[in-house]
């Protein structure tokens, strides 16, 4: 995925770019909490950036069950 091909709103959001790089490197889906801890930002910032990526068809969200039966959001890249 080249930076020139990304939509303009995604290019302007550094957190969205970090998430794309992180998910590209990991090759698997990750929860919002895991992504926030790995890239060193808040869960709220990651959640907003994931919504932006989802809007532009770059990432997809799925809901799953985490520890203690709590609902978690898993983020994966769309290919």
C-alpha positions as semicolon CSV with decimal commas, in nm:
position;residue;x (nm);y (nm);z (nm)
1;X;0,000;0,000;0,000
2;X;0,156;0,327;-0,114
3;X;0,102;0,659;0,059
4;X;0,017;0,829;-0,273
5;X;-0,288;0,603;-0,312
6;X;-0,438;0,685;0,028
7;X;-0,734;0,926;0,057
8;X;-0,649;1,280;0,168
9;X;-0,824;1,263;0,511
10;X;-0,622;0,951;0,597
11;X;-0,294;1,118;0,497
12;X;-0,368;1,408;0,734
13;X;-0,430;1,183;1,038
14;X;-0,098;1,052;1,183
15;X;-0,274;0,800;1,407
16;X;-0,448;0,644;1,107
17;X;-0,116;0,609;0,927
18;X;0,043;0,448;1,233
19;X;-0,246;0,201;1,256
20;X;-0,210;0,110;0,888
21;X;0,163;0,049;0,929
22;X;0,111;-0,152;1,247
23;X;-0,161;-0,374;1,098
24;X;0,038;-0,423;0,778
25;X;0,332;-0,544;0,984
26;X;0,128;-0,778;1,209
27;X;-0,080;-0,936;0,929
28;X;-0,359;-1,023;1,177
29;X;-0,649;-0,850;1,343
30;X;-0,582;-0,668;1,669
31;X;-0,807;-0,512;1,931
32;X;-0,826;-0,137;1,974
33;X;-0,662;-0,171;2,317
34;X;-0,367;-0,368;2,178
35;X;-0,314;-0,118;1,898
36;X;-0,328;0,176;2,140
37;X;-0,070;0,018;2,369
38;X;0,164;-0,073;2,083
39;X;0,163;0,264;1,907
40;X;0,156;0,463;2,231
41;X;-0,167;0,658;2,202
42;X;-0,511;0,659;2,361
43;X;-0,791;0,418;2,280
44;X;-1,017;0,710;2,185
45;X;-0,769;0,830;1,921
46;X;-0,736;0,477;1,783
47;X;-1,113;0,434;1,774
48;X;-1,161;0,759;1,578
49;X;-0,883;0,669;1,335
50;X;-1,031;0,322;1,282
51;X;-1,368;0,480;1,200
52;X;-1,193;0,696;0,939
53;X;-1,016;0,393;0,791
54;X;-1,343;0,200;0,789
55;X;-1,520;0,487;0,610
56;X;-1,257;0,478;0,334
57;X;-1,264;0,096;0,302
58;X;-0,909;0,045;0,430
59;X;-0,992;-0,146;0,748
60;X;-1,279;-0,351;0,882
61;X;-1,413;-0,386;1,233
62;X;-1,552;-0,698;1,393
63;X;-1,689;-0,744;1,741
64;X;-1,574;-1,033;1,953
65;X;-1,558;-1,146;2,311
66;X;-1,254;-1,071;2,520
67;X;-1,154;-1,166;2,869
68;X;-1,437;-1,199;3,119
69;X;-1,694;-1,201;2,839
70;X;-1,659;-0,832;2,757
71;X;-1,720;-0,711;2,404
72;X;-1,406;-0,611;2,215
73;X;-1,355;-0,452;1,876
74;X;-1,110;-0,629;1,646
75;X;-0,958;-0,432;1,357
76;X;-0,825;-0,593;1,038
77;X;-0,694;-0,455;0,710
78;X;-0,905;-0,499;0,400
79;X;-0,714;-0,638;0,104
